Amino acid sequence: MNLRTQLDALLAQTDLVVTDQQATQLVQLVELLTKWNKAYNLTSVRDPQQMLVKHIMDSIVVSPHLQGNSFIDVGTGPGLPGLPLAILNPEKQFVLLDSLGKRMRFIRQAVLSLGLKNVEIVQSRVEEYQPEVGFDCVLSRAFASLEDMLSWCHHLPNESGHFLALKGQYPESEVINLGSKFEFIESVTLQVPQLDGERCLVKVKRVS
């Protein structure tokens, strides 16, 4: 089965609305990742069909939960979930931040190849990055514990902004230990077609 056919079959198991062009871009992203992975070792997932499930679908199921217009994906790695979400939400702005140069080179090439106009790339350690304006939402996927994420990224959201952490199982102990500066809002169970294991999205905001 070719990648586009597989992607269409996966999307059919969700409520996501994806245009023909967006689906093409998502497949192109997998092809780029596969090509670059051979030289740069960007992800431990080698099989393009597995990438569709573990990287693309795992990222875009978050799309319906994006509130606001400006997002920063911290510790984005090879652009996950930022690039797939930027493809699906061309009207929203995404900053992709990572400290590793080889990842940034890949993301820069992907943005160019896919013609994305809504992605800004920042190579920096997250705690050293000082944006001029805060973000509506700070995203992280497999980045760190909630405690570390909030400690390192506390300066990134704007006054009404919030944090969205993509997690496996619901991180009960991490939520209990949030501390007084942050407030747990909700946890949403995510359904990722053909993915083994649980996925949830934890939403947190600063206490004003």
N, C-alpha and C positions, 0 to 999 in steps of 0.2 A: 504494500500500500504506500502510495507516495505521501509526502508530508502534508500537502494541502488537503488531500482526502481525509487523512487522519485528523487534522486540525478541525475540519468541518464536522467530523463525527463527534469529536470531543465537545465542540461548541454546541452541538445539537442537544447535549445533555445538560445544558445550562440555560439560564434566561438572558444571557449576555447578547446584546445587539452589536454585531461586528460587521462592518461593511466589507465588500469584496476587496477593496484596496487595503484595508487594515489587515485582513487575513493574509493577503499577499505579503505585506510588510512583516508580519509575525513569522511567516515561513522564511523570509529572507534573513531575519534576525537569527533564526536557528541555523541557517546555512552559514552565515558569517561566524557564528559562535563555534560551529563545528570546524570550520577552516582554521580559525585563529587558535583554537584550543590545541591543535597539534603542535604548534610552536610555543605557545605562551602558557599552556596549562591553566586556563582561566577557571575551569570547573571540573570536578571529578566525574561528572556525567558525560560519558563519551558518545553514547548512542543518540543520534538526532531525534528518533521517535520518543526516547525517554526524556529528552530536553523539552519536547512539546508538553509533556505532562508535568515534569518536575520543575521546569523553569517558566514556561509560557503560561500554562493554565494556572499554575500555582500563584503566579503574579496577577493575572487579569481577573481572577475571581474577587479581588479586592476592589475592582473598579466601581461597583455600585455603592461602595461605602466611602468613597472620596467626597468630602465636604469642603467647599472652598475653591479657590483658584490657584493658589501657590503652594507647591509641595517641595520638600527636600527629602531625598532618599539617602540616608546616611549609611556609610559602609556598603555602598551599592554593589561592590564586587564587579562583575562583568555587566553591570547595568540592570540588576534585578532587585526589586520589581519595577524600577523606574522606567526603563525603555519600553517594556510591553504596555505599561500604564499610559505612557506618553503617546504611544501609537493609538490607543483606544480613546484618549481624551485630548484631541488636538487643540481644544480651546483652553485647556489648563496649562500652567507653566510648571516645569519640573527642573529642580537643580539636583544633579547627581554628584555625590561627594564620596571620594575614596582617597586614601593616601598612597596607593600603589600606582606607579607610573604605567606599568604594562596594561593594567586594567583601563586606565584613562585613555591610552592609545587606542585600545579596542573600541571603547565607547565613542571616541571622537570619530573613528572610521564608520561605526554603525550609524551614528547620527547623520553623517555625510551621505552614506550609501542609501539610507532610508528616506532622506530628504526631510528629516524632522526639524521643525522650526521652533519647537516649544521646549527645547532641552538646553540647559546650561551645564557645563562640566566644571567641577572644582576639584583640584587635587590639593588636599589638605587633611590634617588630622582634624576630627570633628570639633574637638574642644578649642582649637586655635582659629576656627573659621568664624568670622564676625560679619554677618550679613548687614547691609544698610537697613533693610526692612525685614521684620520677622515674617514667618511663614504661617499659612492657615493650618498646615499639617506637617508634622515630622514623621516620616515613614521609616521603618526598619524591618528587615527580613533576615532572620538568622544572624543578627548582628551582635547582640550581647544580652545579658540579663536585663530585665526592666530597670532594676536599680542602677546599673551602669549606664544604660541608655539615657535615663532621665538625668543622671549626674553629668554626663558628657554633653547632653543636648538641651539642657534646661533653658539656654539663652536663645534657642532658635525659633520657637513659635512666637507669633504676635499675641496681643493681649487676649484675643478670643480663640487663639489657635489651640491645637491639641496634638497628642501623640498617637500613632497607630503602630502597634508592634505585631508583626506576623509571627505567630508561634505554632508549635506542634500541638501538644496537649495543653489544655488550660493550665497556666503556671500559677497554681493556687498560692504557693508559698511566696512567690515574687509579688503577687498582688497584695497579700496580707502585710508584707514588709515595705509598702510604698513610702511610708513616712508621712509627716504632716504637710509637706509642701505640695503634695500631689494628690489628686482625687481619681479613683477608679470610676469610669463612667459605665462601661459595659464590655462584655466579651461576646463576640459573634462567632458561631461555628461556621466554617467555610466548607463547602462541598467541592472538592476537586476531582473531576472524573478520572477514574483509573489510577488514582494515587493511593498507595498503601500508607496507612497511618492517618492520624488526626491533624486537622488544621484549625486554628482559630485566630481571630483578630482581636487584640486587646486595645481598648481605647482609654486613654488617660489624659487628664488636663492638669495644669498648674492651679493651685489654690490661689486666687487673687487676693 
